[in-house]
Amino acid sequence: MEKKNRITIRLTDKELEKLERLSGQANITKSEFLRTLLNSVDEKQFVEQLIKKQEEYAIIRTYLSRIGTNINQIARKLNMNECLNDTDRFLLKQIIEEIKKVHDKLL
């Protein structure tokens, strides 16, 4: 089959090093390595994994948004020279817990 379509991709230094190492180990060109990888992947499983990752990222974005909102509320209060009350302290504890959840989700 004639290969007439050309694409350009951008890789990090680490990704390029990995591609060069793996294609070198297989003793094939980088293009041939990527074509082989593309043709050997289980498409359904691959797409399902991508969708799962996107859903996880959406959850993390929600957590971060909540954390940002809570921090802004506390900062606004402090900027108005108001002291933190028990509710604010409770809110700070919740923020710390949310940060821990996001941290654990990323690991």
C-alpha positions as a Markdown table, in Angstrom:
| # | Residue | x | y | z |
|---|---|---|---|---|
| 1 | Met | 0.0 | 0.0 | 0.0 |
| 2 | Glu | 1.3 | 3.4 | -1.0 |
| 3 | Lys | 2.2 | 5.7 | 1.9 |
| 4 | Lys | 1.4 | 9.2 | 0.6 |
| 5 | Asn | 0.0 | 10.9 | 3.7 |
| 6 | Arg | 2.4 | 12.8 | 5.9 |
| 7 | Ile | 1.8 | 14.1 | 9.4 |
| 8 | Thr | 3.8 | 16.2 | 11.9 |
| 9 | Ile | 3.7 | 15.5 | 15.6 |
| 10 | Arg | 5.2 | 17.3 | 18.5 |
| 11 | Leu | 7.0 | 15.3 | 21.3 |
| 12 | Thr | 8.7 | 16.2 | 24.5 |
| 13 | Asp | 12.4 | 15.3 | 24.7 |
| 14 | Lys | 11.5 | 12.4 | 26.9 |
| 15 | Glu | 8.9 | 11.1 | 24.4 |
| 16 | Leu | 11.3 | 11.4 | 21.5 |
| 17 | Glu | 14.1 | 9.6 | 23.4 |
| 18 | Lys | 11.6 | 6.8 | 24.1 |
| 19 | Leu | 10.5 | 6.6 | 20.5 |
| 20 | Glu | 14.1 | 6.5 | 19.3 |
| 21 | Arg | 15.1 | 3.9 | 21.9 |
| 22 | Leu | 12.2 | 1.6 | 21.1 |
| 23 | Ser | 12.4 | 1.9 | 17.3 |
| 24 | Gly | 16.2 | 1.4 | 17.6 |
| 25 | Gln | 15.7 | -1.8 | 19.7 |
| 26 | Ala | 13.3 | -3.1 | 17.0 |
| 27 | Asn | 15.7 | -2.0 | 14.3 |
| 28 | Ile | 13.1 | -0.1 | 12.4 |
| 29 | Thr | 12.4 | 3.5 | 11.6 |
| 30 | Lys | 10.4 | 5.7 | 13.9 |
| 31 | Ser | 7.7 | 5.9 | 11.2 |
| 32 | Glu | 7.5 | 2.2 | 10.9 |
| 33 | Phe | 7.5 | 1.8 | 14.7 |
| 34 | Leu | 4.5 | 4.2 | 15.0 |
| 35 | Arg | 2.6 | 2.5 | 12.1 |
| 36 | Thr | 3.2 | -0.9 | 13.7 |
| 37 | Leu | 2.0 | 0.4 | 17.1 |
| 38 | Leu | -1.1 | 2.1 | 15.5 |
| 39 | Asn | -2.0 | -1.1 | 13.6 |
| 40 | Ser | -1.5 | -3.4 | 16.6 |
| 41 | Val | -3.5 | -1.6 | 19.3 |
| 42 | Asp | -6.9 | -2.8 | 20.4 |
| 43 | Glu | -8.9 | 0.3 | 19.3 |
| 44 | Lys | -12.0 | -0.3 | 21.5 |
| 45 | Gln | -9.9 | -0.9 | 24.7 |
| 46 | Phe | -7.6 | 2.1 | 23.8 |
| 47 | Val | -10.6 | 4.5 | 23.4 |
| 48 | Glu | -12.2 | 3.2 | 26.6 |
| 49 | Gln | -9.0 | 3.9 | 28.5 |
| 50 | Leu | -8.9 | 7.5 | 27.0 |
| 51 | Ile | -12.5 | 8.1 | 28.0 |
| 52 | Lys | -11.8 | 6.9 | 31.5 |
| 53 | Lys | -8.8 | 9.3 | 31.8 |
| 54 | Gln | -10.9 | 12.2 | 30.5 |
| 55 | Glu | -13.6 | 11.4 | 33.1 |
| 56 | Glu | -10.9 | 11.3 | 35.8 |
| 57 | Tyr | -9.5 | 14.7 | 34.7 |
| 58 | Ala | -13.1 | 16.2 | 34.8 |
| 59 | Ile | -13.4 | 15.1 | 38.4 |
| 60 | Ile | -10.0 | 16.6 | 39.2 |
| 61 | Arg | -11.0 | 19.9 | 37.5 |
| 62 | Thr | -14.2 | 19.9 | 39.6 |
| 63 | Tyr | -12.2 | 19.4 | 42.8 |
| 64 | Leu | -9.8 | 22.2 | 41.8 |
| 65 | Ser | -12.6 | 24.6 | 41.0 |
| 66 | Arg | -14.2 | 24.0 | 44.4 |
| 67 | Ile | -10.9 | 24.5 | 46.1 |
| 68 | Gly | -10.3 | 27.7 | 44.2 |
| 69 | Thr | -13.7 | 29.1 | 45.1 |
| 70 | Asn | -13.2 | 28.3 | 48.8 |
| 71 | Ile | -9.8 | 29.9 | 48.8 |
| 72 | Asn | -11.1 | 33.0 | 47.1 |
| 73 | Gln | -13.9 | 33.3 | 49.7 |
| 74 | Ile | -11.4 | 33.1 | 52.5 |
| 75 | Ala | -8.9 | 35.5 | 50.8 |
| 76 | Arg | -11.7 | 38.0 | 50.3 |
| 77 | Lys | -12.6 | 37.9 | 54.0 |
| 78 | Leu | -8.9 | 38.3 | 55.0 |
| 79 | Asn | -8.5 | 41.2 | 52.6 |
| 80 | Met | -11.4 | 43.0 | 54.3 |
| 81 | Asn | -9.4 | 42.6 | 57.6 |
| 82 | Glu | -11.9 | 40.2 | 59.0 |
| 83 | Cys | -10.8 | 37.4 | 61.3 |
| 84 | Leu | -11.5 | 33.8 | 60.5 |
| 85 | Asn | -14.4 | 32.3 | 62.4 |
| 86 | Asp | -15.1 | 28.6 | 63.2 |
| 87 | Thr | -16.9 | 28.2 | 59.8 |
| 88 | Asp | -13.8 | 29.6 | 58.0 |
| 89 | Arg | -11.5 | 27.2 | 59.9 |
| 90 | Phe | -13.8 | 24.3 | 59.0 |
| 91 | Leu | -13.7 | 25.5 | 55.4 |
| 92 | Leu | -9.9 | 25.5 | 55.4 |
| 93 | Lys | -9.9 | 22.0 | 56.7 |
| 94 | Gln | -12.2 | 21.0 | 53.9 |
| 95 | Ile | -9.9 | 22.6 | 51.4 |
| 96 | Ile | -7.0 | 20.7 | 52.7 |
| 97 | Glu | -9.0 | 17.5 | 52.4 |
| 98 | Glu | -9.9 | 18.3 | 48.8 |
| 99 | Ile | -6.3 | 19.0 | 48.0 |
| 100 | Lys | -5.4 | 15.6 | 49.4 |
| 101 | Lys | -8.1 | 13.9 | 47.3 |
| 102 | Val | -6.8 | 15.6 | 44.1 |
| 103 | His | -3.2 | 14.7 | 45.1 |
| 104 | Asp | -4.2 | 11.0 | 45.7 |
| 105 | Lys | -6.1 | 10.9 | 42.4 |
| 106 | Leu | -3.1 | 12.1 | 40.5 |
| 107 | Leu | -0.9 | 9.4 | 41.9 |
